[in-house]
């Protein structure tokens, strides 16, 4: 069973930056495309950024150019660099596989952007 542990969230002002990390247990991490998901208050969880096994990335329109997803397979870790943060980026952020049968969700990390 893969365990996911997210960290790096916090309270920042609009325009600020945060770097989220997600550590995955187990040696199978490198075999999967990974994603970061946002659950905004009152909304369902949705994918905001994805990275393939070979490092190709994709983003939803609202974060493209501001967020950068990356991975370090040797450390079983995926990152999300968040720049130029906006109040609408507020939510709990989770990582998981991108597609297929997802692993159990971690506790997530709270990001709060004040205006």
TORMI-804284 format. One record per residue (C-alpha): residue in one letter; residue number from 1; y, z, x. Coordinates in steps of 0.001 Angstrom, whole numbers, plus 500000, padded with zeros to 6 digits. Last residue first. Layout:
> type|seq|yy|zz|xx
> A|NUM|Y|Z|X
...
//
This chain:
> type|seq|yy|zz|xx
> X|115|539148|499209|493923
> X|114|536179|501389|494816
> X|113|532908|499929|496005
> X|112|529785|502018|495447
> X|111|526511|501094|497115
> X|110|523509|503274|496333
> X|109|520305|502803|498332
> X|108|516946|502074|496755
> X|107|514168|504528|496033
> X|106|511482|502065|497036
> X|105|509883|499628|494637
> X|104|506135|499100|494593
> X|103|505263|495719|496078
> X|102|506025|492560|494175
> X|101|503391|490102|492962
> X|100|504834|486724|493808
> X|99|508503|486236|494518
> X|98|510790|487372|497282
> X|97|509119|490514|498540
> X|96|511063|493705|498170
> X|95|514396|495248|499039
> X|94|516485|497450|496829
> X|93|520202|497920|496286
> X|92|521643|500316|493729
> X|91|524929|499131|492318
> X|90|528517|498239|493120
> X|89|529025|494659|494286
> X|88|531348|494157|491309
> X|87|533875|496456|492991
> X|86|534183|493946|495851
> X|85|532958|494116|499430
> X|84|534522|491873|502025
> X|83|531400|492245|504163
> X|82|527807|493218|503380
> X|81|525241|492907|506154
> X|80|521813|493092|504552
> X|79|518896|493976|506799
> X|78|515132|493564|506769
> X|77|512834|495745|508837
> X|76|509222|495570|509966
> X|75|510456|496453|513465
> X|74|508809|493511|515214
> X|73|509580|491396|512155
> X|72|513314|491904|512528
> X|71|514965|490404|509486
> X|70|518332|489067|508401
> X|69|520420|488818|505253
> X|68|524135|488075|505485
> X|67|526621|488873|502732
> X|66|530202|487616|502396
> X|65|529870|483829|502633
> X|64|527523|483686|499667
> X|63|527838|486870|497617
> X|62|528879|485513|494200
> X|61|526993|482249|494626
> X|60|523558|483829|494946
> X|59|522220|483680|498446
> X|58|519678|481782|500525
> X|57|518266|482264|503990
> X|56|515851|480532|506343
> X|55|514361|483017|508795
> X|54|510878|481590|509363
> X|53|509202|483950|506894
> X|52|511907|483200|504358
> X|51|515013|485242|503704
> X|50|516462|486042|500299
> X|49|519748|487329|498951
> X|48|521074|488519|495593
> X|47|517915|489019|493544
> X|46|518468|490829|490266
> X|45|517733|494268|488829
> X|44|518732|494538|485213
> X|43|522184|495636|484233
> X|42|523767|498789|482848
> X|41|525152|499826|486227
> X|40|524367|497121|488797
> X|39|520826|496737|490071
> X|38|520984|494588|493168
> X|37|517996|493013|494904
> X|36|517529|492152|498550
> X|35|514772|489696|499335
> X|34|511836|489065|501587
> X|33|509623|486092|502367
> X|32|506265|487344|503454
> X|31|503904|487210|506408
> X|30|506105|489220|508727
> X|29|505645|492353|506624
> X|28|501870|492421|506950
> X|27|501833|495109|509630
> X|26|502329|498072|507355
> X|25|505319|500144|506386
> X|24|508521|498420|505394
> X|23|511940|499522|506569
> X|22|514940|498333|504608
> X|21|518388|498456|506139
> X|20|521826|498057|504582
> X|19|524958|497331|506554
> X|18|528238|498148|504874
> X|17|531679|496596|504934
> X|16|535086|497167|503386
> X|15|537274|494831|501365
> X|14|537296|497110|498325
> X|13|536941|500668|499476
> X|12|533623|502113|500508
> X|11|531143|504637|499140
> X|10|527692|504550|500665
> X|9|524542|502588|501326
> X|8|522743|502440|504648
> X|7|519156|503085|503671
> X|6|516142|501505|501974
> X|5|512566|502675|502451
> X|4|509750|500389|501325
> X|3|506123|501475|501309
> X|2|503336|498926|501476
> X|1|500000|500000|500000
//
